[in-house]
């Protein structure tokens, strides 16, 4: 029996009805040669899935769905290729909240009393879809070396340097500050650090600080107690507390108001929070990864960001390079997303014309990977044949070749000179700084700014 057959036959089941539910499924599955493995709690289910590499799990929700709603979201994020099948009572499906929960986290469900044919069909179908998901992830991993860095695609020196740092940073719990222009994949890098870390089986909670309501931002981050303010009908657990044991990703950290920055600094120093309207402190163990597209050093000088908070966050720096600095990665990314979007849109596979590929390599990509993705979607929809041509990915106002801004031109020139000096100096920073007539500290800062590597 090959590995796939073993995974197909092994079926972990977590039953809220306890051993009674497990025994019932075991009797039903016996004629079909399923290896039913009973688990007692979510942590045991995690260990079973990791140790046996199973692809389908059965969750018996007949004992009440409310408790599962508290842990399944993080569980599902941890095992994206795992397909879940639920057993429920018919009245549960009539509850709008339960129905939404089932739709979000389960591949399929069966009503009780269990119909053996229906259950085995659901499990078999779920396994097939899990294998398809496995193949997709494998194709993403194969897009370049990365040791588990998943969707960080490309072979340029700039992106390989990012991969190396992601791998190093994953081995500890220090704060990481990810910088770089909008659309360069800062959240993707944060997720890669989390997936390779010892916290991988715990939640990854991503918060865009720029989208939080100014009036409710304290409550969103730190939670609130019932009655803390008008409309607070019940206790709410904030984003920080929801990330307990895992990773909290604070995107656009530069948009946090100063008063919230004070509370965040206190949390980073003490590992404790206090919910709005609460009188007691709550100890929270989370790793902080922050990201920003603005220069926080300038924000400190402008008085919009606390210097002491910057020192706390900027322990392990990671600068995401702009797409224009990644050379042939542009075409590698384009091919990956072209295939993915064709599948998503349900159209035949398309290719890029030679003129399109040539234009992509010389274009400045001010919107970076996000712009690349949007242009490819546009090209797929507008293409009348199997080839995506240049007019179909261009914006309507792009009649003339793109001219980089003066600031962009300066950045490109500065990056080129620094790269030349470090190469000439054999990656010796002291010697390169002497050639450039700058201090070592200045050169280190510029190397980080431009995503260069002196490893």
Number of C-alpha atoms within 10 A of each C-alpha: 5 7 8 13 9 15 17 20 20 20 23 25 25 24 24 20 13 15 13 11 20 23 15 11 21 19 13 18 19 11 9 11 11 20 16 21 18 22 19 14 13 14 13 14 19 16 13 17 19 13 9 12 15 22 28 28 23 25 20 26 21 18 15 14 17 12 11 15 15 11 13 15 14 18 19 17 17 17 15 13 21 25 25 23 23 23 21 22 17 13 9 17 16 10 11 10 14 16 12 11 18 21 12 11 18 18 19 18 22 18 17 12 10 15 11 16 10 12 22 15 11 18 23 14 15 23 24 15 18 21 18 13 17 16 13 14 15 12 14 16 18 14 17 19 16 22 12 16 24 23 19 22 22 22 18 15 16 22 25 18 20 22 25 16 17 25 20 14 20 20 13 13 16 16 20 24 25 25 27 22 18 19 20 21 22 25 18 14 24 27 23 22 27 29 21 19 20 15 20 20 20 19 23 25 20 19 19 15 23 15 12 16 11 13 8 12 17 21 22 21 23 23 24 23 19 15 14 17 12 7 8 14 11 11 16 17 16 19 19 28 23 21 22 19 18 25 29 24 29 25 25 20 24 24 17 22 16 14 9 15 19 15 17 21 18 14 17 20 11 11 15 18 23 18 23 22 16 16 9 10 11 14 14 19 16 25 23 21 27 27 26 21 19 16 12 19 13 11 15 16 11 10 11 15 21 19 15 12 17 19 10 17 22 19 12 15 17 24 27 26 24 23 28 20 20 17 17 17 20 24 18 16 18 21 15 14 17 22 16 15 18 17 12 9 11 9 13 11 14 18 17 20 14 13 12 19 18 13 14 20 17 13 15 18 20 18 17 19 20 15 16 21 18 13 16 23 19 16 22 26 15 14 16 11 11 14 17 25 21 18 15 20 21 16 10 8 6 9 9 6 9 11 10 14 11 9 9 13 12 12 13 15 12 14 19 12 12 20 19 14 20 23 14 13 16 12 16 14 20 16 16 23 20 14 14 13 10 12 14 15 12 10 20 15 12 15 19 17 18 22 22 23 17 13 7
